[in-house]
Amino acid sequence: MFDADHDDNQYDQGSGLDDNPGMQSYQDSSLRAASDTNGLPDPESKYNNGKGIDYILSVQPLLPPPKPNEKRRKNTGKLDPINQTIFAHEEDPLGQLLEAAIKAVDAQNVVKFKIVAGNLRLTGCTLTWSIQRTEYKKMKLASADDYDNLIEKATEKAKPLLTNEETEMAETTAQLKALYSCADKQCSFTTCFLGNPSGEHIAKIPEVDIENPPPDKMFRPAAAPDMVDDIDLLATRRRNNLAAKSTSPAITINNDFTGFAEILLYSGQNIPTKLAAKGLELEGPHLISFLSNSDLDNYLIVSDRLRLRYAHDQWQKGRIS
């Protein structure tokens, strides 16, 4: 891609280059350099079906400088760019390419150039070049060396025309892919070996090709006998049968015994083996008031003591006898 910025103010002042006969003769000789080699025409280009390298020309006109005492807004918009596309042979010299580019954007009366000792002298614009989808952006174009660098970078990744042998190889590969293309949407492979009777899809494995299928029963003819000595095959079949029969759901139980040991080791309250009030041989309730708590602890538990105290209280109130 060519990028050209030119100043409209230079259009009014002229190009600064005289169209003298010597200059015209030099340009004419440059234009003939690629095509006039012993009177033979240029060989066909290897790119874009023989049309040559595709150049996208982008010219951005610049506003003329303001006149004296004239103010211009800072946000003044740019002029619309001029875009054109041309094709040029990769062997064309720089002068011939520039002539074609200037003519394509209709700038013959504005842009003038000449090449002196390999350096480009240009008025009316500045030139840069870029290659799409690469790191080469806004590279300068000011000499024949810059142009050679442009051609080298533009063609180093281009695909030249294939030879007849390479074309036949590509066609054969395409036929094989079409023959063994996998139509199963659940299969993750684009090509599969489908020579087996069951139509199983087998991924690429070592020593297996179109002529040598995998050593498995599914790839043998239906009339072929079983290989009874194949222990690996027998083990595989039994494993597959067991896996197919194992349809019961798996149940997972997570047990948490945290703190369970503390419950088992916990020492509860000592329960006396004697019955409540057994061993207390009192003549009557009137003697209970003379017993202390320590005396009752030797014979009664807390609940029995409470019942005894309650009964004594009821007796004192005359409610029981």
Secondary structure by P-SEA (a helix, b strand, c coil): cbbbbbbaaaaaacccccccaaaaaaaaaaaaccccccccccccccccccccbbbbbbbbbbcccccccbbbbccccccbbbbbbbbbbccccaaaaaaaaaaaacccccbbbbbcccbbbbccbbbbbbbccccccccccccaaaaaaaaaaacccccccccaaaaaaaaaaaaaaaaacccccccccccccccccccccccccccccccccccccccccccccccccaaaaaaaaaaaaaaaacccbbbbbbbbccaaaaaaacccccccccccccccccccccccccccaaaaaacccaaaaaaaaaaaaaaaacccc
